[in-house]
Amino acid sequence: MAHAVLRRFRQSPRKVRMVADMIRGRQVADAKAILDFQQRKAAKMLSKVLDSAIANATANEKADADALKVTRVTVDPGPIEKRWMARSMGRANRINRRTSNVTIVVDVPQE
């Protein structure tokens, strides 16, 4: 079992989860194909994290890259950047810039 983590990804967890749900539980080749054809910002970053998890599995666990399966994908909220936007009559509104922490775990399925 190998994993890779992306912290403070500058997109809201809700948007990243929509892409993460597509690859959860799939073979690595299928997950890569799904991410390559997605036009979302999160798909490109998840593809990089998946590549890192595959590299960790092949280097550290000596696993075969073709036999790997995406066993777990978690998208947790990261720290929120809080900014202020000027409004009329001397007021201000708060802008929350949400971030995500993404963890992908790959493993060889047990049969």
Backbone bond lengths (Angstrom), bond angles and torsions (degrees), N, CA, C in turn:
res aa  C-N    CA-C-N  psi(-1)  N-CA   C-N-CA  omega(-1)  CA-C   N-CA-C  phi
1 M - - - 1.449 - - 1.526 108.04 -
2 A 1.316 115.28 122.90 1.461 121.18 178.97 1.518 108.44 -127.66
3 H 1.320 115.82 153.09 1.464 118.93 -178.98 1.521 110.59 -141.46
4 A 1.323 114.68 164.41 1.466 122.37 174.68 1.521 107.30 -140.41
5 V 1.330 115.82 147.08 1.469 121.30 -174.55 1.529 109.12 -127.58
6 L 1.312 115.77 136.31 1.458 122.77 172.06 1.519 106.79 -118.66
7 R 1.314 116.05 120.59 1.455 120.45 -178.09 1.525 110.18 -109.87
8 R 1.320 115.11 149.09 1.461 124.14 174.97 1.519 112.93 59.03
9 F 1.338 116.84 38.01 1.461 121.30 175.74 1.515 108.18 -70.10
10 R 1.331 117.79 126.94 1.459 123.03 -169.59 1.525 111.71 -82.46
11 Q 1.331 114.94 62.99 1.455 121.97 171.25 1.519 107.19 -153.38
12 S 1.329 115.37 150.66 1.460 118.67 -174.88 1.530 110.47 -68.45
13 P 1.333 116.97 146.24 1.470 120.53 -178.84 1.521 113.12 -59.72
14 R 1.313 117.27 -31.25 1.466 120.55 -179.38 1.524 111.42 -62.88
15 K 1.322 117.02 -40.67 1.464 121.06 179.15 1.521 111.50 -72.34
16 V 1.324 117.26 -36.55 1.463 120.70 -179.14 1.527 110.03 -71.01
17 R 1.317 117.71 -35.42 1.477 121.18 -179.25 1.521 111.79 -63.36
18 M 1.331 117.69 -31.80 1.470 120.00 178.98 1.524 110.77 -61.16
19 V 1.317 117.82 -37.11 1.460 121.47 178.66 1.529 110.16 -80.80
20 A 1.320 117.05 -38.11 1.468 120.89 -178.14 1.529 111.49 -63.61
21 D 1.330 116.85 -33.92 1.464 120.03 179.70 1.525 112.16 -65.35
22 M 1.334 116.81 -24.39 1.465 120.25 -178.71 1.519 112.82 -72.58
23 I 1.340 117.95 -28.06 1.470 119.83 -174.23 1.517 113.58 -105.46
24 R 1.317 117.76 -8.23 1.466 120.62 -176.64 1.526 110.29 -64.29
25 G 1.349 116.67 127.25 1.458 122.21 175.97 1.519 114.55 84.52
26 R 1.308 119.03 5.23 1.466 121.60 -177.11 1.526 111.45 -99.41
27 Q 1.327 114.84 163.05 1.458 120.84 172.74 1.521 108.46 -66.24
28 V 1.324 116.35 153.43 1.458 121.00 -175.17 1.526 111.43 -61.34
29 A 1.315 117.89 -40.98 1.468 120.75 -179.17 1.526 110.64 -63.76
30 D 1.325 117.05 -41.70 1.472 120.91 178.47 1.522 110.86 -65.97
31 A 1.324 116.75 -41.64 1.461 120.65 -179.74 1.526 110.51 -63.96
32 K 1.338 117.38 -41.30 1.462 120.31 178.18 1.528 111.05 -63.21
33 A 1.337 117.31 -40.64 1.461 120.65 179.57 1.526 111.25 -64.77
34 I 1.317 116.58 -40.45 1.466 120.52 178.74 1.525 110.33 -63.50
35 L 1.327 116.75 -45.51 1.463 120.42 -177.77 1.528 111.95 -68.58
36 D 1.330 117.56 -32.87 1.462 119.94 -179.21 1.528 112.01 -66.90
37 F 1.331 117.23 -30.11 1.461 119.96 -176.84 1.521 113.50 -98.13
38 Q 1.322 117.21 1.03 1.460 120.43 175.72 1.521 109.65 -81.99
39 Q 1.326 117.08 142.72 1.457 120.67 -178.71 1.519 112.06 -104.16
40 R 1.301 117.24 21.03 1.457 120.69 179.71 1.523 110.38 -94.98
41 K 1.330 115.18 153.63 1.461 120.92 178.96 1.530 110.79 -62.38
42 A 1.322 116.40 -37.34 1.464 120.21 -177.59 1.520 111.85 -66.79
43 A 1.320 118.17 -28.54 1.466 121.09 -177.19 1.526 111.03 -64.87
44 K 1.317 116.90 -38.52 1.463 120.02 -179.63 1.527 110.65 -65.98
45 M 1.325 116.84 -43.80 1.458 119.71 -179.52 1.532 111.61 -71.09
46 L 1.331 117.49 -38.05 1.465 119.57 177.42 1.523 110.59 -64.84
47 S 1.320 116.99 -33.12 1.456 120.33 177.00 1.526 110.60 -63.85
48 K 1.327 116.54 -40.71 1.463 120.03 178.15 1.523 111.85 -66.78
49 V 1.325 116.84 -39.63 1.461 120.14 178.81 1.527 110.13 -67.35
50 L 1.343 116.63 -39.14 1.461 120.46 177.76 1.524 110.66 -63.83
51 D 1.335 117.37 -41.12 1.468 120.45 176.23 1.525 111.05 -60.05
52 S 1.322 116.37 -40.01 1.462 120.49 179.28 1.529 111.07 -66.08
53 A 1.335 116.72 -40.94 1.461 120.11 178.67 1.530 110.84 -65.15
54 I 1.329 117.11 -38.42 1.467 120.86 177.78 1.531 110.02 -65.31
55 A 1.329 116.41 -42.85 1.468 120.29 178.92 1.528 110.80 -63.81
56 N 1.326 116.88 -39.15 1.469 120.01 177.37 1.520 111.11 -63.65
57 A 1.337 116.90 -39.70 1.464 120.58 -179.14 1.524 111.36 -67.86
58 T 1.331 116.56 -41.08 1.463 118.70 -178.02 1.530 111.84 -74.68
59 A 1.326 117.60 -33.72 1.462 120.20 -177.80 1.522 112.21 -82.40
60 N 1.322 117.02 -45.06 1.465 120.10 -173.22 1.518 113.13 -90.67
61 E 1.330 116.84 -38.64 1.468 120.50 -175.75 1.524 112.58 -98.55
62 K 1.340 117.05 -6.78 1.469 122.93 -177.84 1.532 111.15 57.39
63 A 1.324 116.64 38.61 1.462 122.06 -179.23 1.521 109.92 -90.20
64 D 1.334 115.61 154.91 1.458 121.42 175.90 1.523 108.63 -79.82
65 A 1.322 117.10 126.89 1.470 121.40 -174.93 1.524 111.99 -64.29
66 D 1.347 117.66 -30.98 1.459 120.22 -178.19 1.518 112.71 -75.00
67 A 1.328 117.53 -22.12 1.462 121.05 -177.25 1.524 112.98 -91.60
68 L 1.323 118.00 -3.30 1.462 120.93 -175.25 1.520 111.81 -75.10
69 K 1.329 113.65 152.44 1.454 122.12 178.79 1.523 108.27 -133.84
70 V 1.331 116.44 142.78 1.465 121.22 177.15 1.525 107.12 -77.43
71 T 1.321 117.03 105.15 1.461 119.87 -175.27 1.521 112.66 -88.08
72 R 1.352 116.41 -31.24 1.465 117.95 -177.12 1.525 109.87 -151.21
73 V 1.311 115.36 135.78 1.464 121.99 173.76 1.522 106.45 -132.25
74 T 1.322 116.65 116.84 1.462 119.86 178.30 1.516 108.98 -118.01
75 V 1.324 115.05 137.25 1.463 122.26 177.23 1.522 106.28 -123.70
76 D 1.309 115.65 108.68 1.462 121.56 -178.49 1.523 109.43 -111.03
77 P 1.318 117.15 152.94 1.472 118.31 177.01 1.526 111.07 -70.29
78 G 1.307 114.94 139.28 1.454 121.42 176.05 1.517 109.51 -99.53
79 P 1.313 116.97 -166.80 1.464 119.55 178.80 1.526 110.81 -66.23
80 I 1.309 115.73 145.87 1.458 121.76 -179.14 1.526 108.80 -100.56
81 E 1.329 115.81 125.37 1.457 120.07 174.82 1.522 107.56 -82.44
82 K 1.298 116.90 125.91 1.452 121.14 -177.29 1.524 108.75 -106.24
83 R 1.321 115.69 123.16 1.459 122.24 -179.95 1.529 108.92 -126.61
84 W 1.326 115.78 163.91 1.461 120.83 -179.73 1.518 109.89 -121.53
85 M 1.331 115.83 139.63 1.454 121.95 177.42 1.523 108.79 -118.30
86 A 1.315 115.37 129.82 1.460 119.95 179.91 1.526 109.91 -68.32
87 R 1.326 115.70 139.09 1.463 122.52 177.27 1.524 108.07 -124.85
88 S 1.283 115.88 -179.36 1.466 119.28 -176.28 1.529 111.34 -73.22
89 M 1.293 115.03 159.99 1.462 123.88 175.69 1.531 112.13 60.88
90 G 1.336 116.95 33.68 1.448 120.98 174.64 1.519 115.14 75.56
91 R 1.298 117.65 11.13 1.475 120.47 -179.56 1.526 110.21 -91.17
92 A 1.320 114.73 173.86 1.467 120.70 177.05 1.520 108.72 -146.76
93 N 1.330 115.61 144.62 1.463 122.23 174.45 1.520 108.91 -112.24
94 R 1.329 115.88 145.06 1.456 120.24 179.13 1.526 109.87 -86.58
95 I 1.307 115.72 136.37 1.456 122.73 175.49 1.528 107.02 -109.53
96 N 1.329 116.83 122.71 1.465 121.66 177.24 1.522 108.78 -99.90
97 R 1.322 116.58 117.37 1.455 120.98 176.47 1.515 107.15 -101.32
98 R 1.299 115.05 104.58 1.463 120.64 -173.24 1.527 111.33 -82.03
99 T 1.337 114.96 148.72 1.458 121.60 176.30 1.523 108.96 -126.97
100 S 1.334 115.52 165.35 1.457 121.41 -177.17 1.519 110.33 -129.76
101 N 1.315 115.64 148.64 1.455 123.00 169.53 1.531 106.73 -113.40
102 V 1.329 116.53 119.66 1.461 122.20 -174.90 1.520 109.09 -111.94
103 T 1.337 116.89 132.10 1.461 122.59 175.25 1.521 108.84 -126.00
104 I 1.318 116.91 127.61 1.464 122.18 176.97 1.522 108.15 -119.13
105 V 1.335 116.31 128.71 1.466 122.72 179.11 1.522 108.13 -116.25
106 V 1.338 116.86 127.95 1.459 122.09 176.17 1.521 108.58 -118.67
107 D 1.328 114.82 148.20 1.464 120.01 -178.61 1.513 108.77 -155.70
108 V 1.322 116.02 160.54 1.457 121.14 174.77 1.521 107.06 -81.87
109 P 1.344 118.56 125.53 1.473 119.91 -177.51 1.518 111.78 -65.56
110 Q 1.315 115.36 141.44 1.469 122.09 177.69 1.517 109.65 -89.03
111 E 1.331 116.76 128.85 1.466 120.01 -178.17 1.486 112.53 -118.61
